[in-house]
């Protein structure tokens, strides 16, 4: 998500982006597909740094709209 609030889709929600890695408990075992958070989550990347508090009002509004839309769909 850009500072302007523009939302870009890099990976369709029905596909896996592998943004969350594997869990420490399962590592890279043959069972990763059942235990990996990537198969059950959608990652949202926001331009900026949360620790600096530099997310714009447009980004926060867009995040809210996106989260509401995804919640309704899934």
mmCIF file of the N, C-alpha and C atoms, coordinates in Angstrom:
data_MODEL
# 
_entry.id   MODEL 
# 
loop_
_atom_site.group_PDB 
_atom_site.id 
_atom_site.type_symbol 
_atom_site.label_atom_id 
_atom_site.label_alt_id 
_atom_site.label_comp_id 
_atom_site.label_asym_id 
_atom_site.label_entity_id 
_atom_site.label_seq_id 
_atom_site.pdbx_PDB_ins_code 
_atom_site.Cartn_x 
_atom_site.Cartn_y 
_atom_site.Cartn_z 
_atom_site.occupancy 
_atom_site.B_iso_or_equiv 
_atom_site.pdbx_formal_charge 
_atom_site.auth_seq_id 
_atom_site.auth_comp_id 
_atom_site.auth_asym_id 
_atom_site.auth_atom_id 
_atom_site.pdbx_PDB_model_num 
ATOM 1   N N  . UNK A 1 1  ? 0.845   -1.160  0.000  1.00 0.00 ? 1  UNK A N  1 
ATOM 2   C CA . UNK A 1 1  ? 0.000   0.000   0.000  1.00 0.00 ? 1  UNK A CA 1 
ATOM 3   C C  . UNK A 1 1  ? 0.898   1.232   0.000  1.00 0.00 ? 1  UNK A C  1 
ATOM 4   N N  . UNK A 1 2  ? 0.625   2.096   -0.953 1.00 0.00 ? 2  UNK A N  1 
ATOM 5   C CA . UNK A 1 2  ? 1.434   3.302   -1.081 1.00 0.00 ? 2  UNK A CA 1 
ATOM 6   C C  . UNK A 1 2  ? 1.025   4.368   -0.072 1.00 0.00 ? 2  UNK A C  1 
ATOM 7   N N  . UNK A 1 3  ? 1.893   5.351   0.118  1.00 0.00 ? 3  UNK A N  1 
ATOM 8   C CA . UNK A 1 3  ? 1.603   6.455   1.041  1.00 0.00 ? 3  UNK A CA 1 
ATOM 9   C C  . UNK A 1 3  ? 0.316   7.176   0.669  1.00 0.00 ? 3  UNK A C  1 
ATOM 10  N N  . UNK A 1 4  ? 0.000   7.201   -0.628 1.00 0.00 ? 4  UNK A N  1 
ATOM 11  C CA . UNK A 1 4  ? -1.216  7.865   -1.098 1.00 0.00 ? 4  UNK A CA 1 
ATOM 12  C C  . UNK A 1 4  ? -2.484  7.096   -0.725 1.00 0.00 ? 4  UNK A C  1 
ATOM 13  N N  . UNK A 1 5  ? -2.319  5.836   -0.277 1.00 0.00 ? 5  UNK A N  1 
ATOM 14  C CA . UNK A 1 5  ? -3.465  4.987   0.022  1.00 0.00 ? 5  UNK A CA 1 
ATOM 15  C C  . UNK A 1 5  ? -3.807  4.063   -1.126 1.00 0.00 ? 5  UNK A C  1 
ATOM 16  N N  . UNK A 1 6  ? -3.077  4.177   -2.216 1.00 0.00 ? 6  UNK A N  1 
ATOM 17  C CA . UNK A 1 6  ? -3.296  3.299   -3.374 1.00 0.00 ? 6  UNK A CA 1 
ATOM 18  C C  . UNK A 1 6  ? -2.941  1.872   -2.997 1.00 0.00 ? 6  UNK A C  1 
ATOM 19  N N  . UNK A 1 7  ? -3.850  0.946   -3.284 1.00 0.00 ? 7  UNK A N  1 
ATOM 20  C CA . UNK A 1 7  ? -3.663  -0.463  -2.958 1.00 0.00 ? 7  UNK A CA 1 
ATOM 21  C C  . UNK A 1 7  ? -3.233  -1.204  -4.219 1.00 0.00 ? 7  UNK A C  1 
ATOM 22  N N  . UNK A 1 8  ? -2.142  -1.934  -4.099 1.00 0.00 ? 8  UNK A N  1 
ATOM 23  C CA . UNK A 1 8  ? -1.624  -2.748  -5.196 1.00 0.00 ? 8  UNK A CA 1 
ATOM 24  C C  . UNK A 1 8  ? -1.750  -4.216  -4.807 1.00 0.00 ? 8  UNK A C  1 
ATOM 25  N N  . UNK A 1 9  ? -2.162  -5.035  -5.729 1.00 0.00 ? 9  UNK A N  1 
ATOM 26  C CA . UNK A 1 9  ? -2.263  -6.471  -5.465 1.00 0.00 ? 9  UNK A CA 1 
ATOM 27  C C  . UNK A 1 9  ? -1.122  -7.170  -6.196 1.00 0.00 ? 9  UNK A C  1 
ATOM 28  N N  . UNK A 1 10 ? -0.201  -7.723  -5.432 1.00 0.00 ? 10 UNK A N  1 
ATOM 29  C CA . UNK A 1 10 ? 0.942   -8.428  -6.022 1.00 0.00 ? 10 UNK A CA 1 
ATOM 30  C C  . UNK A 1 10 ? 0.683   -9.926  -6.157 1.00 0.00 ? 10 UNK A C  1 
ATOM 31  N N  . UNK A 1 11 ? -0.141  -10.467 -5.286 1.00 0.00 ? 11 UNK A N  1 
ATOM 32  C CA . UNK A 1 11 ? -0.485  -11.888 -5.305 1.00 0.00 ? 11 UNK A CA 1 
ATOM 33  C C  . UNK A 1 11 ? -1.974  -12.002 -5.044 1.00 0.00 ? 11 UNK A C  1 
ATOM 34  N N  . UNK A 1 12 ? -2.670  -12.725 -5.879 1.00 0.00 ? 12 UNK A N  1 
ATOM 35  C CA . UNK A 1 12 ? -4.111  -12.900 -5.688 1.00 0.00 ? 12 UNK A CA 1 
ATOM 36  C C  . UNK A 1 12 ? -4.382  -13.613 -4.363 1.00 0.00 ? 12 UNK A C  1 
ATOM 37  N N  . UNK A 1 13 ? -5.462  -13.240 -3.670 1.00 0.00 ? 13 UNK A N  1 
ATOM 38  C CA . UNK A 1 13 ? -5.743  -13.841 -2.358 1.00 0.00 ? 13 UNK A CA 1 
ATOM 39  C C  . UNK A 1 13 ? -5.846  -15.370 -2.380 1.00 0.00 ? 13 UNK A C  1 
ATOM 40  N N  . UNK A 1 14 ? -6.240  -15.964 -3.505 1.00 0.00 ? 14 UNK A N  1 
ATOM 41  C CA . UNK A 1 14 ? -6.370  -17.415 -3.562 1.00 0.00 ? 14 UNK A CA 1 
ATOM 42  C C  . UNK A 1 14 ? -5.021  -18.122 -3.760 1.00 0.00 ? 14 UNK A C  1 
ATOM 43  N N  . UNK A 1 15 ? -3.956  -17.347 -3.972 1.00 0.00 ? 15 UNK A N  1 
ATOM 44  C CA . UNK A 1 15 ? -2.610  -17.908 -4.113 1.00 0.00 ? 15 UNK A CA 1 
ATOM 45  C C  . UNK A 1 15 ? -1.812  -17.665 -2.837 1.00 0.00 ? 15 UNK A C  1 
ATOM 46  N N  . UNK A 1 16 ? -0.669  -18.316 -2.729 1.00 0.00 ? 16 UNK A N  1 
ATOM 47  C CA . UNK A 1 16 ? 0.182   -18.157 -1.545 1.00 0.00 ? 16 UNK A CA 1 
ATOM 48  C C  . UNK A 1 16 ? 1.342   -17.235 -1.864 1.00 0.00 ? 16 UNK A C  1 
ATOM 49  N N  . UNK A 1 17 ? 1.582   -16.244 -1.007 1.00 0.00 ? 17 UNK A N  1 
ATOM 50  C CA . UNK A 1 17 ? 2.691   -15.319 -1.201 1.00 0.00 ? 17 UNK A CA 1 
ATOM 51  C C  . UNK A 1 17 ? 3.931   -15.754 -0.432 1.00 0.00 ? 17 UNK A C  1 
ATOM 52  N N  . UNK A 1 18 ? 3.791   -16.686 0.495  1.00 0.00 ? 18 UNK A N  1 
ATOM 53  C CA . UNK A 1 18 ? 4.895   -17.170 1.332  1.00 0.00 ? 18 UNK A CA 1 
ATOM 54  C C  . UNK A 1 18 ? 5.541   -16.016 2.079  1.00 0.00 ? 18 UNK A C  1 
ATOM 55  N N  . UNK A 1 19 ? 4.712   -15.123 2.590  1.00 0.00 ? 19 UNK A N  1 
ATOM 56  C CA . UNK A 1 19 ? 5.186   -13.948 3.321  1.00 0.00 ? 19 UNK A CA 1 
ATOM 57  C C  . UNK A 1 19 ? 5.459   -14.237 4.786  1.00 0.00 ? 19 UNK A C  1 
ATOM 58  N N  . UNK A 1 20 ? 4.871   -15.272 5.343  1.00 0.00 ? 20 UNK A N  1 
ATOM 59  C CA . UNK A 1 20 ? 4.956   -15.514 6.782  1.00 0.00 ? 20 UNK A CA 1 
ATOM 60  C C  . UNK A 1 20 ? 6.023   -16.540 7.167  1.00 0.00 ? 20 UNK A C  1 
ATOM 61  N N  . UNK A 1 21 ? 6.656   -17.172 6.205  1.00 0.00 ? 21 UNK A N  1 
ATOM 62  C CA . UNK A 1 21 ? 7.663   -18.178 6.540  1.00 0.00 ? 21 UNK A CA 1 
ATOM 63  C C  . UNK A 1 21 ? 7.029   -19.420 7.133  1.00 0.00 ? 21 UNK A C  1 
ATOM 64  N N  . UNK A 1 22 ? 7.843   -20.249 7.753  1.00 0.00 ? 22 UNK A N  1 
ATOM 65  C CA . UNK A 1 22 ? 7.325   -21.451 8.401  1.00 0.00 ? 22 UNK A CA 1 
ATOM 66  C C  . UNK A 1 22 ? 7.363   -21.252 9.904  1.00 0.00 ? 22 UNK A C  1 
ATOM 67  N N  . UNK A 1 23 ? 6.555   -22.005 10.612 1.00 0.00 ? 23 UNK A N  1 
ATOM 68  C CA . UNK A 1 23 ? 6.531   -21.881 12.063 1.00 0.00 ? 23 UNK A CA 1 
ATOM 69  C C  . UNK A 1 23 ? 7.744   -22.592 12.653 1.00 0.00 ? 23 UNK A C  1 
ATOM 70  N N  . UNK A 1 24 ? 8.200   -22.127 13.787 1.00 0.00 ? 24 UNK A N  1 
ATOM 71  C CA . UNK A 1 24 ? 9.372   -22.719 14.430 1.00 0.00 ? 24 UNK A CA 1 
ATOM 72  C C  . UNK A 1 24 ? 9.113   -24.172 14.819 1.00 0.00 ? 24 UNK A C  1 
ATOM 73  N N  . UNK A 1 25 ? 7.872   -24.478 15.184 1.00 0.00 ? 25 UNK A N  1 
ATOM 74  C CA . UNK A 1 25 ? 7.557   -25.841 15.627 1.00 0.00 ? 25 UNK A CA 1 
ATOM 75  C C  . UNK A 1 25 ? 7.650   -26.859 14.504 1.00 0.00 ? 25 UNK A C  1 
ATOM 76  N N  . UNK A 1 26 ? 7.326   -26.455 13.286 1.00 0.00 ? 26 UNK A N  1 
ATOM 77  C CA . UNK A 1 26 ? 7.320   -27.420 12.182 1.00 0.00 ? 26 UNK A CA 1 
ATOM 78  C C  . UNK A 1 26 ? 8.545   -27.302 11.301 1.00 0.00 ? 26 UNK A C  1 
ATOM 79  N N  . UNK A 1 27 ? 9.245   -26.171 11.360 1.00 0.00 ? 27 UNK A N  1 
ATOM 80  C CA . UNK A 1 27 ? 10.414  -26.005 10.497 1.00 0.00 ? 27 UNK A CA 1 
ATOM 81  C C  . UNK A 1 27 ? 10.052  -26.247 9.049  1.00 0.00 ? 27 UNK A C  1 
ATOM 82  N N  . UNK A 1 28 ? 10.867  -26.985 8.365  1.00 0.00 ? 28 UNK A N  1 
ATOM 83  C CA . UNK A 1 28 ? 10.599  -27.298 6.960  1.00 0.00 ? 28 UNK A CA 1 
ATOM 84  C C  . UNK A 1 28 ? 10.325  -28.787 6.797  1.00 0.00 ? 28 UNK A C  1 
ATOM 85  N N  . UNK A 1 29 ? 9.511   -29.316 7.671  1.00 0.00 ? 29 UNK A N  1 
ATOM 86  C CA . UNK A 1 29 ? 9.168   -30.736 7.659  1.00 0.00 ? 29 UNK A CA 1 
ATOM 87  C C  . UNK A 1 29 ? 8.258   -31.050 6.472  1.00 0.00 ? 29 UNK A C  1 
ATOM 88  N N  . UNK A 1 30 ? 8.067   -32.335 6.166  1.00 0.00 ? 30 UNK A N  1 
ATOM 89  C CA . UNK A 1 30 ? 7.146   -32.713 5.083  1.00 0.00 ? 30 UNK A CA 1 
ATOM 90  C C  . UNK A 1 30 ? 5.704   -32.269 5.333  1.00 0.00 ? 30 UNK A C  1 
ATOM 91  N N  . UNK A 1 31 ? 5.420   -31.859 6.545  1.00 0.00 ? 31 UNK A N  1 
ATOM 92  C CA . UNK A 1 31 ? 4.055   -31.470 6.908  1.00 0.00 ? 31 UNK A CA 1 
ATOM 93  C C  . UNK A 1 31 ? 3.823   -29.970 6.840  1.00 0.00 ? 31 UNK A C  1 
ATOM 94  N N  . UNK A 1 32 ? 4.722   -29.235 6.196  1.00 0.00 ? 32 UNK A N  1 
ATOM 95  C CA . UNK A 1 32 ? 4.641   -27.774 6.188  1.00 0.00 ? 32 UNK A CA 1 
ATOM 96  C C  . UNK A 1 32 ? 3.335   -27.247 5.636  1.00 0.00 ? 32 UNK A C  1 
ATOM 97  N N  . UNK A 1 33 ? 2.726   -27.932 4.688  1.00 0.00 ? 33 UNK A N  1 
ATOM 98  C CA . UNK A 1 33 ? 1.481   -27.426 4.099  1.00 0.00 ? 33 UNK A CA 1 
ATOM 99  C C  . UNK A 1 33 ? 0.352   -27.374 5.117  1.00 0.00 ? 33 UNK A C  1 
ATOM 100 N N  . UNK A 1 34 ? 0.342   -28.252 6.081  1.00 0.00 ? 34 UNK A N  1 
ATOM 101 C CA . UNK A 1 34 ? -0.708  -28.247 7.104  1.00 0.00 ? 34 UNK A CA 1 
ATOM 102 C C  . UNK A 1 34 ? -0.398  -27.291 8.246  1.00 0.00 ? 34 UNK A C  1 
ATOM 103 N N  . UNK A 1 35 ? 0.854   -26.943 8.432  1.00 0.00 ? 35 UNK A N  1 
ATOM 104 C CA . UNK A 1 35 ? 1.254   -26.164 9.592  1.00 0.00 ? 35 UNK A CA 1 
ATOM 105 C C  . UNK A 1 35 ? 1.759   -24.765 9.255  1.00 0.00 ? 35 UNK A C  1 
ATOM 106 N N  . UNK A 1 36 ? 1.765   -24.408 8.013  1.00 0.00 ? 36 UNK A N  1 
ATOM 107 C CA . UNK A 1 36 ? 2.334   -23.131 7.602  1.00 0.00 ? 36 UNK A CA 1 
ATOM 108 C C  . UNK A 1 36 ? 1.263   -22.046 7.580  1.00 0.00 ? 36 UNK A C  1 
ATOM 109 N N  . UNK A 1 37 ? 1.551   -20.914 8.199  1.00 0.00 ? 37 UNK A N  1 
ATOM 110 C CA . UNK A 1 37 ? 0.582   -19.816 8.278  1.00 0.00 ? 37 UNK A CA 1 
ATOM 111 C C  . UNK A 1 37 ? 0.238   -19.242 6.913  1.00 0.00 ? 37 UNK A C  1 
ATOM 112 N N  . UNK A 1 38 ? 1.109   -19.399 5.930  1.00 0.00 ? 38 UNK A N  1 
ATOM 113 C CA . UNK A 1 38 ? 0.865   -18.823 4.612  1.00 0.00 ? 38 UNK A CA 1 
ATOM 114 C C  . UNK A 1 38 ? -0.389  -19.374 3.945  1.00 0.00 ? 38 UNK A C  1 
ATOM 115 N N  . UNK A 1 39 ? -0.775  -20.590 4.291  1.00 0.00 ? 39 UNK A N  1 
ATOM 116 C CA . UNK A 1 39 ? -1.958  -21.191 3.670  1.00 0.00 ? 39 UNK A CA 1 
ATOM 117 C C  . UNK A 1 39 ? -3.258  -20.672 4.280  1.00 0.00 ? 39 UNK A C  1 
ATOM 118 N N  . UNK A 1 40 ? -3.158  -19.887 5.354  1.00 0.00 ? 40 UNK A N  1 
ATOM 119 C CA . UNK A 1 40 ? -4.351  -19.411 6.043  1.00 0.00 ? 40 UNK A CA 1 
ATOM 120 C C  . UNK A 1 40 ? -4.359  -17.908 6.274  1.00 0.00 ? 40 UNK A C  1 
ATOM 121 N N  . UNK A 1 41 ? -3.427  -17.180 5.673  1.00 0.00 ? 41 UNK A N  1 
ATOM 122 C CA . UNK A 1 41 ? -3.328  -15.745 5.915  1.00 0.00 ? 41 UNK A CA 1 
ATOM 123 C C  . UNK A 1 41 ? -3.179  -14.971 4.607  1.00 0.00 ? 41 UNK A C  1 
ATOM 124 N N  . UNK A 1 42 ? -3.475  -13.693 4.667  1.00 0.00 ? 42 UNK A N  1 
ATOM 125 C CA . UNK A 1 42 ? -3.234  -12.772 3.564  1.00 0.00 ? 42 UNK A CA 1 
ATOM 126 C C  . UNK A 1 42 ? -2.326  -11.675 4.106  1.00 0.00 ? 42 UNK A C  1 
ATOM 127 N N  . UNK A 1 43 ? -1.175  -11.484 3.489  1.00 0.00 ? 43 UNK A N  1 
ATOM 128 C CA . UNK A 1 43 ? -0.233  -10.467 3.952  1.00 0.00 ? 43 UNK A CA 1 
ATOM 129 C C  . UNK A 1 43 ? -0.536  -9.112  3.339  1.00 0.00 ? 43 UNK A C  1 
ATOM 130 N N  . UNK A 1 44 ? -0.422  -8.075  4.138  1.00 0.00 ? 44 UNK A N  1 
ATOM 131 C CA . UNK A 1 44 ? -0.620  -6.710  3.660  1.00 0.00 ? 44 UNK A CA 1 
ATOM 132 C C  . UNK A 1 44 ? 0.647   -5.918  3.970  1.00 0.00 ? 44 UNK A C  1 
ATOM 133 N N  . UNK A 1 45 ? 1.312   -5.448  2.942  1.00 0.00 ? 45 UNK A N  1 
ATOM 134 C CA . UNK A 1 45 ? 2.521   -4.642  3.104  1.00 0.00 ? 45 UNK A CA 1 
ATOM 135 C C  . UNK A 1 45 ? 2.140   -3.172  2.984  1.00 0.00 ? 45 UNK A C  1 
ATOM 136 N N  . UNK A 1 46 ? 2.624   -2.367  3.925  1.00 0.00 ? 46 UNK A N  1 
ATOM 137 C CA . UNK A 1 46 ? 2.308   -0.944  3.933  1.00 0.00 ? 46 UNK A CA 1 
ATOM 138 C C  . UNK A 1 46 ? 3.617   -0.167  3.838  1.00 0.00 ? 46 UNK A C  1 
ATOM 139 N N  . UNK A 1 47 ? 3.699   0.740   2.867  1.00 0.00 ? 47 UNK A N  1 
ATOM 140 C CA . UNK A 1 47 ? 4.897   1.554   2.684  1.00 0.00 ? 47 UNK A CA 1 
ATOM 141 C C  . UNK A 1 47 ? 5.135   2.434   3.901  1.00 0.00 ? 47 UNK A C  1 
ATOM 142 N N  . UNK A 1 48 ? 6.350   2.416   4.424  1.00 0.00 ? 48 UNK A N  1 
ATOM 143 C CA . UNK A 1 48 ? 6.686   3.226   5.587  1.00 0.00 ? 48 UNK A CA 1 
ATOM 144 C C  . UNK A 1 48 ? 7.180   2.369   6.727  1.00 0.00 ? 48 UNK A C  1 
ATOM 145 N N  . UNK A 1 49 ? 7.325   2.972   7.888  1.00 0.00 ? 49 UNK A N  1 
ATOM 146 C CA . UNK A 1 49 ? 7.828   2.282   9.066  1.00 0.00 ? 49 UNK A CA 1 
ATOM 147 C C  . UNK A 1 49 ? 6.889   2.516   10.242 1.00 0.00 ? 49 UNK A C  1 
ATOM 148 N N  . UNK A 1 50 ? 6.309   1.442   10.758 1.00 0.00 ? 50 UNK A N  1 
ATOM 149 C CA . UNK A 1 50 ? 5.365   1.556   11.865 1.00 0.00 ? 50 UNK A CA 1 
ATOM 150 C C  . UNK A 1 50 ? 6.027   2.173   13.093 1.00 0.00 ? 50 UNK A C  1 
ATOM 151 N N  . UNK A 1 51 ? 7.281   1.816   13.346 1.00 0.00 ? 51 UNK A N  1 
ATOM 152 C CA . UNK A 1 51 ? 7.982   2.324   14.515 1.00 0.00 ? 51 UNK A CA 1 
ATOM 153 C C  . UNK A 1 51 ? 8.204   3.822   14.492 1.00 0.00 ? 51 UNK A C  1 
ATOM 154 N N  . UNK A 1 52 ? 8.154   4.402   13.316 1.00 0.00 ? 52 UNK A N  1 
ATOM 155 C CA . UNK A 1 52 ? 8.338   5.848   13.184 1.00 0.00 ? 52 UNK A CA 1 
ATOM 156 C C  . UNK A 1 52 ? 7.010   6.591   13.175 1.00 0.00 ? 52 UNK A C  1 
ATOM 157 N N  . UNK A 1 53 ? 5.930   5.851   13.085 1.00 0.00 ? 53 UNK A N  1 
ATOM 158 C CA . UNK A 1 53 ? 4.616   6.479   13.048 1.00 0.00 ? 53 UNK A CA 1 
ATOM 159 C C  . UNK A 1 53 ? 4.369   7.287   11.791 1.00 0.00 ? 53 UNK A C  1 
ATOM 160 N N  . UNK A 1 54 ? 4.977   6.842   10.670 1.00 0.00 ? 54 UNK A N  1 
ATOM 161 C CA . UNK A 1 54 ? 4.833   7.650   9.455  1.00 0.00 ? 54 UNK A CA 1 
ATOM 162 C C  . UNK A 1 54 ? 3.828   7.099   8.453  1.00 0.00 ? 54 UNK A C  1 
ATOM 163 N N  . UNK A 1 55 ? 2.870   6.287   8.932  1.00 0.00 ? 55 UNK A N  1 
ATOM 164 C CA . UNK A 1 55 ? 1.777   5.887   8.050  1.00 0.00 ? 55 UNK A CA 1 
ATOM 165 C C  . UNK A 1 55 ? 0.856   7.092   7.875  1.00 0.00 ? 55 UNK A C  1 
ATOM 166 N N  . UNK A 1 56 ? 0.417   7.307   6.655  1.00 0.00 ? 56 UNK A N  1 
ATOM 167 C CA . UNK A 1 56 ? -0.418  8.470   6.356  1.00 0.00 ? 56 UNK A CA 1 
ATOM 168 C C  . UNK A 1 56 ? -1.887  8.176   6.674  1.00 0.00 ? 56 UNK A C  1 
ATOM 169 N N  . UNK A 1 57 ? -2.685  9.213   6.868  1.00 0.00 ? 57 UNK A N  1 
ATOM 170 C CA . UNK A 1 57 ? -4.124  9.003   7.048  1.00 0.00 ? 57 UNK A CA 1 
ATOM 171 C C  . UNK A 1 57 ? -4.735  8.235   5.869  1.00 0.00 ? 57 UNK A C  1 
ATOM 172 N N  . UNK A 1 58 ? -4.255  8.503   4.655  1.00 0.00 ? 58 UNK A N  1 
ATOM 173 C CA . UNK A 1 58 ? -4.779  7.789   3.486  1.00 0.00 ? 58 UNK A CA 1 
ATOM 174 C C  . UNK A 1 58 ? -4.464  6.293   3.579  1.00 0.00 ? 58 UNK A C  1 
ATOM 175 N N  . UNK A 1 59 ? -3.284  5.941   4.072  1.00 0.00 ? 59 UNK A N  1 
ATOM 176 C CA . UNK A 1 59 ? -2.928  4.531   4.242  1.00 0.00 ? 59 UNK A CA 1 
ATOM 177 C C  . UNK A 1 59 ? -3.804  3.870   5.303  1.00 0.00 ? 59 UNK A C  1 
ATOM 178 N N  . UNK A 1 60 ? -4.001  4.551   6.406  1.00 0.00 ? 60 UNK A N  1 
ATOM 179 C CA . UNK A 1 60 ? -4.827  3.987   7.473  1.00 0.00 ? 60 UNK A CA 1 
ATOM 180 C C  . UNK A 1 60 ? -6.266  3.767   7.006  1.00 0.00 ? 60 UNK A C  1 
ATOM 181 N N  . UNK A 1 61 ? -6.804  4.716   6.272  1.00 0.00 ? 61 UNK A N  1 
ATOM 182 C CA . UNK A 1 61 ? -8.159  4.564   5.723  1.00 0.00 ? 61 UNK A CA 1 
ATOM 183 C C  . UNK A 1 61 ? -8.217  3.400   4.744  1.00 0.00 ? 61 UNK A C  1 
ATOM 184 N N  . UNK A 1 62 ? -7.211  3.298   3.881  1.00 0.00 ? 62 UNK A N  1 
ATOM 185 C CA . UNK A 1 62 ? -7.173  2.215   2.897  1.00 0.00 ? 62 UNK A CA 1 
ATOM 186 C C  . UNK A 1 62 ? -7.027  0.859   3.583  1.00 0.00 ? 62 UNK A C  1 
ATOM 187 N N  . UNK A 1 63 ? -6.212  0.786   4.642  1.00 0.00 ? 63 UNK A N  1 
ATOM 188 C CA . UNK A 1 63 ? -6.058  -0.462  5.405  1.00 0.00 ? 63 UNK A CA 1 
ATOM 189 C C  . UNK A 1 63 ? -7.389  -0.897  6.002  1.00 0.00 ? 63 UNK A C  1 
ATOM 190 N N  . UNK A 1 64 ? -8.117  0.067   6.531  1.00 0.00 ? 64 UNK A N  1 
ATOM 191 C CA . UNK A 1 64 ? -9.414  -0.256  7.114  1.00 0.00 ? 64 UNK A CA 1 
ATOM 192 C C  . UNK A 1 64 ? -10.374 -0.782  6.044  1.00 0.00 ? 64 UNK A C  1 
ATOM 193 N N  . UNK A 1 65 ? -10.441 -0.098  4.914  1.00 0.00 ? 65 UNK A N  1 
ATOM 194 C CA . UNK A 1 65 ? -11.325 -0.551  3.828  1.00 0.00 ? 65 UNK A CA 1 
ATOM 195 C C  . UNK A 1 65 ? -10.933 -1.942  3.338  1.00 0.00 ? 65 UNK A C  1 
ATOM 196 N N  . UNK A 1 66 ? -9.632  -2.168  3.187  1.00 0.00 ? 66 UNK A N  1 
ATOM 197 C CA . UNK A 1 66 ? -9.148  -3.462  2.712  1.00 0.00 ? 66 UNK A CA 1 
ATOM 198 C C  . UNK A 1 66 ? -9.474  -4.567  3.720  1.00 0.00 ? 66 UNK A C  1 
ATOM 199 N N  . UNK A 1 67 ? -9.223  -4.323  4.998  1.00 0.00 ? 67 UNK A N  1 
ATOM 200 C CA . UNK A 1 67 ? -9.504  -5.318  6.017  1.00 0.00 ? 67 UNK A CA 1 
ATOM 201 C C  . UNK A 1 67 ? -11.001 -5.645  6.083  1.00 0.00 ? 67 UNK A C  1 
ATOM 202 N N  . UNK A 1 68 ? -11.837 -4.628  5.999  1.00 0.00 ? 68 UNK A N  1 
ATOM 203 C CA . UNK A 1 68 ? -13.292 -4.857  6.012  1.00 0.00 ? 68 UNK A CA 1 
ATOM 204 C C  . UNK A 1 68 ? -13.697 -5.673  4.796  1.00 0.00 ? 68 UNK A C  1 
ATOM 205 N N  . UNK A 1 69 ? -13.194 -5.317  3.624  1.00 0.00 ? 69 UNK A N  1 
ATOM 206 C CA . UNK A 1 69 ? -13.532 -6.044  2.407  1.00 0.00 ? 69 UNK A CA 1 
ATOM 207 C C  . UNK A 1 69 ? -13.085 -7.506  2.447  1.00 0.00 ? 69 UNK A C  1 
ATOM 208 N N  . UNK A 1 70 ? -11.869 -7.738  2.917  1.00 0.00 ? 70 UNK A N  1 
ATOM 209 C CA . UNK A 1 70 ? -11.361 -9.112  3.001  1.00 0.00 ? 70 UNK A CA 1 
ATOM 210 C C  . UNK A 1 70 ? -12.125 -9.913  4.037  1.00 0.00 ? 70 UNK A C  1 
ATOM 211 N N  . UNK A 1 71 ? -12.484 -9.279  5.145  1.00 0.00 ? 71 UNK A N  1 
ATOM 212 C CA . UNK A 1 71 ? -13.255 -9.958  6.196  1.00 0.00 ? 71 UNK A CA 1 
ATOM 213 C C  . UNK A 1 71 ? -14.626 -10.379 5.663  1.00 0.00 ? 71 UNK A C  1 
ATOM 214 N N  . UNK A 1 72 ? -15.250 -9.494  4.918  1.00 0.00 ? 72 UNK A N  1 
ATOM 215 C CA . UNK A 1 72 ? -16.558 -9.840  4.343  1.00 0.00 ? 72 UNK A CA 1 
ATOM 216 C C  . UNK A 1 72 ? -16.454 -10.971 3.338  1.00 0.00 ? 72 UNK A C  1 
ATOM 217 N N  . UNK A 1 73 ? -15.402 -10.977 2.554  1.00 0.00 ? 73 UNK A N  1 
ATOM 218 C CA . UNK A 1 73 ? -15.233 -12.001 1.519  1.00 0.00 ? 73 UNK A CA 1 
ATOM 219 C C  . UNK A 1 73 ? -14.856 -13.347 2.107  1.00 0.00 ? 73 UNK A C  1 
ATOM 220 N N  . UNK A 1 74 ? -13.986 -13.345 3.112  1.00 0.00 ? 74 UNK A N  1 
ATOM 221 C CA . UNK A 1 74 ? -13.470 -14.616 3.629  1.00 0.00 ? 74 UNK A CA 1 
ATOM 222 C C  . UNK A 1 74 ? -14.008 -14.946 4.992  1.00 0.00 ? 74 UNK A C  1 
# 
